[in-house]
Each structure stands twice: as C-alpha cells, then as structure tokens.
Amino acid sequence: MKVLLMKFREAALSVLPVMLIVVITFFTPVSDLTVTELLVFLATCVMLVVGVGLFNLGADLAMSPMGEHVGVGLSKTGKPLLLLSVCFAMGLLITVAEPDLSVLAGQVSEMVDGTVLIIAVGAGVGLFLLISVVRTLKNNPLPQLITFFYFALFAVVAVLITRGKGGFTALAFDSGGVTTGPITVPFIMALGIGISSTVGKHKNAENNFGSIALCSVGPILAVVIIGILANGSVTYALPDYSLGADVFGIFFGTLLHTMGEVAFALALISVFFFILQFTLLKLPVKKILQILLGIAYTFVGLVIFMTAVKMGFMPVGFKLGKALASAESPVLLVVFGLIIGMATVLAEPAIHVLNKQVEQITDGTVSRKSMMVALCIGVGVSIALSMIRMIFDFSVLYYLIPGYIISLGLSLMVPGIYTAIAFDSGGVASGPLTSSFILPLAIGACVVLQGEGKIPEDAFGIVAMVAMTPLIAIQLLGFKATLKESIIRRRVMSRMLDADDEQIIEFI
C-alpha cells in the first residue's frame, strides 16, 4: 500500500501542471470552455492520477519483469533462431494490440484496408525488434545502425514525394510515435535488458537501450511503402470532439470500449508469456503470482488512463486549439504550445518507466531529474515549432530532415549510452497523452488557421516532432557531461604535472 501511495503521489505531481494550465486558461478571455467541460476535465485529471499510479505499479510488478524474463530465458537456450523468431512474433502481436494504432488505420481507410495497414505496421515493428536483438547479440554500435536506417528511410520518403503522395509523410512519421505506446514500451525495453544481461562478453549499458528507437523506424517505413503503393491521397474526416448532452452515457460507452482494447492487448502478451513459462522459463509460483497481480494493476490503470484522456482531454485539447488560434495572436499560440508541451510529457505513463530504468542501468550517471528536464525542454520546443509550422503552412520535413541530421551528428560526438537513451526517449515521449491531447490541440488550431483540408499536412506531424526533439535534447545532455568530464580530467592532469614540477625543483 505504501508503494501504491507513492505512485499516486508521483502521478499527482505529474498531472498537476497540465491541470493548472487548463484551469488558468479557463478564466482568461481566450477560453471558450464550458463549465461542464471544465468539471469533466477536472474529474478526468483525478482519474489520470489513479490510472498512471496503477499503471506504473503494474509495470514494475509485471510488464518489465515479463519482458526481462523472456529475454533472459530465450538467450540462455543458446538457440538464436528461436530467440529471433519469438521476438519477431512478439513485436508483431504487441503492436497489433496497441489501442492507438486503430486511430492511424482510420485516417487512410479509403485507400487501404485497415487490417492490412495494422498488420504491415506490426510486421515493421517485429522486423526492427529482430534487428535490435541481432545488434545486441553482435554488439553493433547503435549510432551507425540508426544513421543507415534513417538515411534509407528519407530516401524512400523522397520516392513518396516524387509520386505526389507527400500527404502521407507526416502521417508516416507520426505512426512511429503512436505504435510505441504504454503497453509496448515497458515490455520491449525490459526484453532488450534481459537479452543484453545474458550475452556474456558483450554486456554493456548501451546494449540495454535502443530497442524502442529501432522499433520506431518500422512503422514509418511501412506507412511510407503503403503510401507509395496506394491510390489516392490522405483523407481526413474531422471527429466529433464534443462531449454531448449524455455525459454519463458517453463515459460508460468509452469505458467499455477501452476495457475491450486493453484486455485484448494484455491478453496477447500474457498468453505468449505463459506459453513460454510452461515450456521454457519455469519461474517459481511466487513470481508468477506477482506478475498476475501486476497484470491486474496494469489493466485497471490503463483502462482508467485511456478513458480519462478520451473523455476529458481530447475535447478540451481541440477547443483550446481553436480558441487560441481564433485569438489571432501567433505569439500566444507558440508560447502556449511550449508551456503545454513541457507540462504534458510529465503525465506520460511510460516516461516514468523509462527514467527509472535509465537511472538503474547507468547507476545514477543519468539521473531521473536530468532526463525529465531534457524531455520537458525537448517536447515543449517541439510543440512550439509545430505551431509555427501550422501558422506558416510548410512541410514537416523542413524540421525533420535537419533535426535528424543534427541528432545523427551528435551521435558521433557523445557516448553511445546517451544516443541509445535519446532515441528510445523519442518513442516513449510521444505516448497516448500526446496523441489524445496535443494532437487534438493541433487539429483545433489548424481548423481555424488553415482549414480542415490542411489537417493531414499541417496538424499531423506533431507526434513526429515530439518524438524527434528529445533526441537532440538528451544527446546535448550527454555532450555537456562529456565536456565536463574532459575539463575535470585536464585539471587533474594539470595538477599532477604541477606537483611533479614542484618535486623536481625540491630535488634540485
């Protein structure tokens, strides 16, 4: 109970900034939120605290241990083909089960069958999870691998644009963030840690990270290829973001739908894990009971969390975006984007899982606090830049291409551990709260600034920006640490030389 209360406290501190920003905005002339919408939002903030707290406890008890045990167990078999086959299958199944992926499928339903898209994206994640495992086994450096795949990715994007399918670009890059959601992240990260911890001579901290980074490439590549092969262009039907008169009816409908989505997702992972438990892992009963309890916490936490963001955060995000854009003050829109971006990342559930694992694996060298500061700055800047792009109506590639060039350049200048953490952080930061609050905020602003027809080009891409800017922010953190270490080393060497000089003078 003490641990659970601590989780609730952490969650409350994370959600509080977003809640305060919305409440303060409500009392300004800019806002057009109704009292009902504000009350529903406040109620869902309480739900968010409960959901994030339960989810984080569930991740500690079940999701992370399950992934780590699978990684360790499969690695110890000494059968690489079995390890790679299971990892591909798990990457595919976990992605297919991610609730946010169905939203992506709805955006291109007129051009390609939703089932085909979901399977293609899942296969992309499975393939790149397999590549990540090979990298860990072979101890291949992540920066070179990431550089190769992103250059190949941009080459394929160039083909997409030359065929007049540029509208797919923002959607494709958004998919990389959407598919690495709260169910996928703890499991895949722990799977990588489990494999890395048993590969003998190749053990190093860098190999514990990078799986999420590589798995984010697969969905982007899959959607780009689908865009090249598909007929027509991206179409978008603006959803109804209003709460409606029957608030309780909508709430229970959303709750039941979310329960089905989360149950399906967790069932796939759990069934796969227990098959491996009975055939390979043979964990003690006490550990299995702990995992079962953790799965229950994860289920309840995710259901509450997802229901809260769908019910309260999506309508509020959309109306705030419209209101801010209608104020005809570009500076206000950009500054609000910066502030709300910094606040939103605090409430992403998987962020806390990542930060905890980073601090543990690096023995405190990279602290939770420094990680959170870097992520807040990175995500805040990404939302501000996205608002500028929306105001002036230009392609997201004007940000993504130089952004990734800077990211890949920094990867050659900082220790590999920072690069691996940075690229994983990008996928984690663009979680469900980003797609359910920040994206509706951007859509609302785009409706006013550029019209509904420009939503695929101007509003989409904001999730991709959230996934990109932490790469630069955290690697700059690594660059700063490296520079500081270099200065300290030089000072120590200088003092040693001075001491030697004094001894020589005394001797003479």
N, C-alpha and C positions, 0 to 999 in steps of 0.2 A: 504493500500500500504506500509506503514511504517513497519508493521509486516512482510509482504512478503519479503521486502528488508532485514530485519534482518534474516529471514530464509535462504535467498540466501547467506548472509554473513557467517552464521554458516556452511552451506553446503560447501562453497568455502574453508573455513579453514579446513574442514574435508577431502575434496578430495585432497587438495594441497600436503600433504605428499606423497601419492601414486603416484601422477603425477610427482613430483620431483624425486622420486626414479627411476621411469622408464626412465625419460629423462636423468638423470645422467648415468644410466646403458647403455643407447643407445650410449654414447660417450666413452665407455670402450671397450677394445678388446674382452671382453666376449660376448657382444651382437651381434646377427645376425639379428636384426630387420631391415626392410627396411624403407626408408624414408616415403613411403606410409603408412605403418603400424603405424609409429610414428605419422604422421599427423592425421590419423583416430583416434588413441588413444587420442590425444590432443582434437580433436573435441568432442569425446565421454565424455571426462572429463568435458567439458563445459556443455554437456547435463546432465551429472550426477549431477552437481551443481544445475541446473534448476529442475531436477527431484526430488532430495532429498528435495530441498526447498519447492516445491509444495506439495510433499507427507507429509512433516511434518506439513505444514499448514492444509492440508486436514485431517490429523489425529487429530489435535486439534479441528477442526470445526465439524467433522463428525464421524470418526471411534470410537474415545474414548467416545464422548457423546452418540452415539448409543448404545455401549456396556453397559455403565453405566445406561442409562435409561431403557434398557431391564432388567438388573439385579435388579434395584430398583423396577420397575413395577411388575415383576414376584414375587419378595419377598413379596411385600405388599399384594398380593392376598391371602396369607395365605394358599396356596394350594401347598404343597411340591411336589406332584406327577406331577402337571402341570409344575412347575419350573424345575424338573429333566428331564422331557420328552423334553421340549423345548431346554434345554442345550445340551442334547444328540444329538438332531436333528441339532442344530446349529454347534456343534463340527464336526459332520459328513459332513454337507454341506460345511462349510468353508474349511475343509481340502481337500475335493474332488475338490474344486475350486482352490486350491493353484497351480500356474503355475509350480513350481519346482517339484511337485510330479510326473508329467508326465515323467520327466527325470529319476526318480527312476524306474518307471514302464518299461522303455525301456531296463534297464540293465538285467532284468530277463524275458523278453518277450518269450524266447524259452522254459521256464519251467512252467510259469503260465500266464494266461491271464491278460493283463494289467488292464482291468476293474475290475477283481476280486481283484487284488492287491490294486488298488486305493480305492475300497470300504472297503476292510479289514483294511487298514491303517486309513481311515476316521472313521470307526467304533471304532478303537482303541483310536483315539483322543476323539471321542464322549463319550466313556465309561469312560475315565480318566478325562474328563471335568466334567462328572456327579459325579465321586468320589471326585473331588476337591470341588464341590458345597456342597456335604454331609459333607466334612471336615470343610468347613466354617460354615455350619449350626450347626454342633455338636461341633465346636471349638476344633477339634482334633489337636494335635501338628504335624506339618509337618515333623520334623526330623524322628520320629518313623515310620510315614507312608512311607516316601521316602526310609528309610532303609529296610523296609519289602519288598517293591516292587522291589528294586534293587537286593536284595538277591534272590528273586523269579526269577527275570529276568536272573541273572547269572546261576541259577540252570537250567533254560530252555536252555540257551546257551550251558551249559555242555552237555545236551542231543543232541543238534545240532552237536557239535564237535564229540561226540562218534559215530555218524552216518556218519561221514566222510563228513559233509557239512560245514566245517569251513570257506569256501569261502564266506558264507552268513554273517559271523559275522560282518566284517567291514561295509558291505552294510546296515545291520540292524541298527547298531548304527548311521550311517550317516543319516538314514531316520528320526531319532528323531530330528535332527537339521534342515533338509530340510523342514519338514512339518510345523514347526513353523516359517512361513515366514512373510513378511511385511504386508500382509492382515490379517493374523490370530492374530498376537501379540497384536496390539492396541485394537482390539475388545475383545479378551478373557481377557486381563488384566483389561480392564475397566468393563467388565461383572463381574469379581470377586470383584472389588472395589465396584460396585453397590450393589451386594448381601451382601458383608461384612458390608456396611454402614447402612443396614436396619435389621440386625439380632439381634437388641436390646442389651441384656446383653453380647453378645459375640463379641461386637465391639472391635477390637484391630488392631494395624498396621500390625501385622504379617499376619492376615487373608486377607489383601489386595493383598498379593503376594502368589505364589505357584502354580497358575493355569497352567502357561506355563511349570513349572517343571514337574507336573504330566502328562500333555498332551504330553510331550516328551517321556514318557515311553510307551504309547500306540502304536505308530508306530514301535518302536523297537521290542516289543513283537509280533506284528502282522507279521512282516517280518521274525522273528525267527521261528514262528509257520509255516508260509508258507514254509520256508526253510526245516523244518523237514518233511513236507508232500510232498514237490515237488520231482520230479525225475530229476536226473542230477545235475550238479554243475553250479556255476555262470559263465556266458559267457559275454564277453565284446567286442564290436566292436568299435575300435578307431574312433571317429568322425573326420570329415574333419574340422580342425580349421583354414584353410587358408582363407584369405579374398576373393580371386578370382579377376578376372580382372574387372568384372562389380560391382564396389563398390556401386554405387548408386542403382543399381537393387537389390543387396543383402540388402541394407539398407531399402528400401521401402517394400521388402518382409518380412523382420524381423519386421518392424514397424506394418504392417497389422496383422501379426500372433500374435504379442504381444498385440495389441489392442483387438483382439478376446479373448485371455486368460484373460486379466484383466477385460474386460467387463463382461465376464461370471462369474468371481469370485465376483465382486462387485454387479452384478445383484442378485445373490443368497442371499447375505447378505442384500441388500437393500429391496428386495421383502419380505423377512422374517420380517425385521424390520417394514415395513409399514403395513403388516398384523397385527402385534402386536399393531401398532399405532392406527389403526382404531377399533380394538377390545378391547384394554386394556389400552394403555398408554395415549392417548388423549392429546398429547403435543400441546402447542399453535402454531399457524401458523408461528409466527416469528422464533420459534425454528426449525420448520420443514424446513423453507427456508434456515436457516443457515446450517442445515445438508445437504440439497440438494447441496448448494454451496460447502460444504466440500467434498462431494462425487465427484463432478466435479474436484476439485483440486486433490483429491486422484487419480482419473482415469488418468488425464493428467500426473501427477507426476510419477506414477508407469509405465505408458507406456514409457515415456521418459527414466526413470531409467533402466528398464528392456531391452529396445532396446540398450541403451548405453553399458551395461555390456555384452550383447550377441555379439554386433557388434565389440566393441573395446577391451574389457577386456579379453574375452576368448582366442582370437588368440594371444594376447600379453602374457598372462599368460602361455600358452602352449609353445611358442617359448622361453620365458625366462627360463622356467624349463629345456627345452632341452639344451639350451646354457650353463646354469650354471652347469648342470650335465656333459656336454661334456668338461668343463674346467678341469676336473679331480682334483678338489680341494674340498674335503669333507667339510673342514672348511668354505670355501666361501659359499657353498650351505646352510650350517646350519646357518651361520651369516645372510645371505640374508633372509632366512626364518624367523628368529627372527625379523628383521627390517621390512620386508614387512607385517608380521602378525600384528605388533604393529600399522602400518600405516593403514592397510585395515579396521580394526574394527572401526576406526574413521568415515569411509564413509558408514557404515551400517545404513540404514534409521531408522530402528526400535530401534536402540541403543539410539538415542536421545529422542524417546518417552519414553522408559523405564527410562532413567536417570531423565527426568523431573518429571515423576510420582513418582519415589523414593524420590526425594528431597521434593516434595509436601507432600507426605504421612508421611514422617518422620520429617516434619517441619525443614528441613535443617540439621538434625543429620547426615544423609548420604548425602553428597553433590554431585553434578554432577561431580565436578572435581575429587574427590576421587574415585567415581565409574569408571570414564573414565580411570584414571591411572591404577586402578586394572584390568580393562578389557584389556587395551593395553598390560600390562605385561603378563597377563594370555594367551591371544591369541598369542602373539609373542612367548612365550615359547612353546605353543602347536605346532606351525608350525615348530620351530627348532627341537623339539623332533620327529615330523613326518618325517623330513628329515633324522634324524639319523636312524629311523626305516627303511626307504627306502634304505639307504646305506648298512645296515647290514642285511636286509631281515628277520624280525621277526614279529610275530603276534601282532596286535594292543592290544590284551588282556594283554600283558605284561605291557602296560601302563594303560589300562582302569581299570583292577582289583585293583591294588594298588592305583590308582588315586581315585577311588570311595570309597575305604576303608578309605583313608585319608579324603576325603570330608565328609563321613558319621561320621567319628570320630570327626572331627571339629564341626559337627552339634550338638554334645552333649556338647560342650565346649563354644559355643558362643550364644548370644541371638537369639531367634527364628527368629526375623525380618531379621537378616543377612543371615541366612540359606535360608529363603524364597526368598530373593532378589537374592542370589547367584545362586540358582537352576533355577530361572527364567532367569537370565542373560545368563546362558549357552545356553538355547534355542534361545535367542534373538541374541547373538553374531554370531551364525552360520547361518547367513542370506543369501540372494541371491548373495551378492558380494563374500562371501566365496565359494559358490558352482560354481560361474561363473568366478572367477579369481584364487583363491587359489587352488581349485581342479584341474583345467587345468594345473596350475603350477606344481602340484604334479604329474599329469599324464605325462607331458612332461619330468620331471626328471626321472620318473620310466621307461619310454620307453628306455632311454639311460642306466640307471643303471641296470635294471633287465629284460627288455624286455616287450613287450605288454602282454604276458601271465600272468605276475605277477601284473597287474594293479588292479584287484579286491582285492588282498590280501594286496598290499603294498601302492598303491595310495589312494584307498578307505580307509576310517577310519580317514582321516584328518579332515573332518567335525565333527566327533565324538570327536576328540581331542580338536577342537575349542570350542565345547560345554562343555567339561569337565573341562579344566583348570581354567575358571573363577569361578567355584565352590570353588576351593581351594583359589584363589587369594582374592575373596571378603570375604570369611569367615576368612581369615587371617587378613583382614582389620577389621573385627568385633572383632577378638581376640585381636588385637592391641588396639582397642577402649576400650574393656572391661578391659584390663590390665591397660591402662592409667587411666580409671575411678577408678579402685581399688587402684592404687597408690595415686591418689588425695584424695580418701576417707580416706586412712590410715594417710596421712599427716594432714588432717583436724582433725581426731580423736586424733592424737598425740599432735597437738597444743591445742586442748580443754583440754586434760589431763594435759599438762604443765601449762596451765592457772589455772586449778583447784589447782595444787600443789602450785603455787605462792600465790594463795588466802589463802590456808591453812597455809603457812609459815607466811604471814602477820597477819593472825588471832592469831597465837601462839605468 
